[in-house]
Amino acid sequence: MADKLTPNDTIATIFHRLTHPRDYIARVRHEMLTCKDKHGSSYVKIGVTGKGIKPCYRITYDDNGAEAIYGSYWDMHDPLDNEHAINSNWSLARMDFAEIDQLMRGKFPTKLTKKT
């Protein structure tokens, strides 16, 4: 297993590395659903400076064709101190809410009952 993440990694590509995958994805999904309900869309990128076992993540949404930041979070889901900082530490690839929802349902099918 490679230790270094690539700029194109997503939660799906590093799933096998996550320390607590169900809890991590469930919380990301929850934050994304909140964003989607408020703004109509949501996407997630991960921080690529670590090993992918507990990556930070950033949730964005589409704001008239531009990517807007909803929030950036530590692996324990607390907001980053400067959640709007723009830097090269975030993946270039992203997943939308439907992809995260599908990943959650595929890996943990008995954990979710309501289809959103």
N, C-alpha and C positions, 0 to 999 in steps of 0.2 A: 504494500500500500504506500502510495506517495504521501509524504508529509505535507507538502506545500499545495495549497489550493491554486486553481487557475482563475484567471479573470472571467471565465465563462461558467464557473460552477454555480449551481443552484441548490436549493434544499433537496431536490430530487437526486442530483448527482452525488451529493455527500451523505445521503440518508444513512448508509451503512456505517458512517463514522460517528454519528450523533450519540452522545452519552445517554440521553433520555429522549429518544425520538418521539414517543407518543406525546409526552408533556410539551416538548418543544413545538412540534407541529400543531398541536391543539391550540396553544397560546398564540402562535403566529396566525393561525386560521381565525381565531377570535378577533384579533386586532384588525385583520384584513376585512372581516365581515363588518365590523364597526365602520371602517373607512368606506367600504362599498355602499353600505346603507346611507351614509352621509353624502358621498360624492359620486356615486354611480359606478365606480370602478375601483379596483385596488390591485396592486402588484407588490411583489417582495423581491428584494435583492439581499444577498448576504455579504458580510464582511469577509474579505479574502486574505487577511493578514495572518490568521491563525491556522490551525490544523483541521478545522471543520468539525470539531467535537462539540463545540458550544458557540457557534458563530453569532456575532451581532447581526442584526437585520434592520433593513430600512423598508418602510411601507410607503408607496407612492400612489398617486392616482392621476388620471388624465384631466387636465384643466384646459379645455379648449385647444387640444392638440399639444400642449406642453406638459411635461412631467412635473408634478407638484409633490412636495414631500409632506406626507401625513405625519410621520414620526419615525425616529430611529431609536433602536432599543438594544440594550445589553442582552446577553444570552439568558439572563434571569428575568427578562421582559421589563425591566425598569428603563425609563427613557434615558437616552444619552444626555450628558450635560449640554452639548451643543448638537442637538439632533438635526440641525439644518446645515451643518458643515459639509461642504462639497469637497471631496477628495478622491483619490484613486484607490482608496481602501475598499470600495464597494464593487461587487461583481458587475460586469457589463450585461450579463444575462439576467432575466427576471422571470418570475412565474406569476400568473394571474390567479385570482381567487378560485376559479374553476379548477385550475391545475392543482392547487394546494388542497382543495376539497377532495378531488379525485385521489390524490396521493394519500390523504388521511383515510378515506373510505377503503382504499385498496389495501393499505397496510394494517388498518385497525377496523375491520368492518363491523364489529359489534359495539363499537364505542359511540357511534353516531346513529341516531334514529331519524332525525328530522332532515329532510332534503331542503337545502336552501337555494 
